[in-house]
Amino acid sequence: MNHSKNLGMELHTLVSRLERAGDQILRTEHGLSYRRFMVLVMVGELGESTQRALADSLAVTEPSTSRMVAALAETGLLTVVPDPAGGNRRQIALTDAGRALVEHAGTDLIQRLTELVESSGVPFDTYLAHTRRLNTALDDAGTRPRPATPTTIVRS
């Protein structure tokens, strides 16, 4: 395997480093971890929803989501109420303070990451367009069957 062209490793390293940079910015400037910030962002995207829907959207376990939601509710950034449909489900939504934090911290984070991309010599709009194309390709790959690979038939 030619490791000099290992796109998987490059992508993994890039995403990990960007998440750490985002975490440092958010903790320093806004007193919130990147993971918790992403919970708030997703709740904002989903609107009023259940913890299960949030966990599915974040691709994490429900217990992990439950812990983060509880911590964010304690700080007044989320509301958590029993689901009117009954059962053991709970509805979650951003509070006004949560919406304000997502807006302010999100704007700051976007600005800082845009500056980082542009300082690398990569035009931001180009990078964003290619990133979106890759995400679309991944979405499409999930719905298309893989092409058949040739098989060798051994006859005795």
C-alpha positions, 0 to 999 in steps of 0.5 A: 500500500502506498501510504503517501496517497492514503486519503483515508488517513489524511481525512481522519487527521484533518477532521480530528485536528479541525475538531480539536481546533474548534474545541479550543476556540469554543472552550476559550471563547465561549466556555463550551466543548465542541461536542456540546456545541454540536448538540446545540447546533443539531437541536437548532437544525431539528427544531423541537425533537426527541433525544432519540432523533438527536442521537440518530442525527449525531450518530451517537448513542442515546445514553451519550446524548442523554448525558449531554442533553442533561448537562446542557439543560442544567446550564439553561441552554436546552429545555427538556420536557416529557413527550406529550405522546407519552412513553419514556421519550423527552422533547428537547429544544433550544432556549433563547440563551441556547439560540443566542450561543449557537448564533454567536459561537457559530458565527465566530467558529465559521469565521475562524475556520474560514480564515484557517482555510484561506491562510492555507492557500486554498480558496474557501469557496473552492474547498467548501464546494469540494467538501459538499461534493464529497458529502453528496457522493457519500450520500449517493453511495449509500443508495447505489449498489457497488459495481460487481467485481470480476470473479475468477471461475475455477473449473476442475 
